[in-house]
Amino acid sequence: MSMLDDLFETIGGRGMIEAAIGSFYRRVLEDENLRGFFHATDMAHLRSGQSMFISMLLGGRVDYSGKDIKAAHAQARAEGLTSEHLDAFLKHFRAALDEVGVEPDKSEKIMKLLEAQRAAVLDR
């Protein structure tokens, strides 16, 4: 079993990821600097896709059929997405992981995997 399979399973699998995604988007939509990026977004669809993407990123056996991460953020970039916005998104995700009870050492690994997507999200 790889470290990633282990990470997906040991944090509680899909149920835990869905709980974290719910907490994350609640925080994002309460953030006046970020909520504008979602004015025309089907949030249920977004939460579902994000849940699959994070599951895949953590080594879960899911078939992620959504857009690649660069394409998925094209509209946000067109609306002015910056590195500072991304910092805020990551801060909210970390807080969401804490809220749903993911252990700090595992949160750290997850945040590193997300941080590694920065260049693709910002297309740099």
PyMOL commands that set and color helices and strands:
alter all, ss='L'
color gray80, all
select helices_A, chain A and resi 3-10+13-30+35-38+43-57+69-72+74-78+83-99+104-115+118-122
alter helices_A, ss='H'
color red, helices_A
deselect
rebuild
show_as cartoon
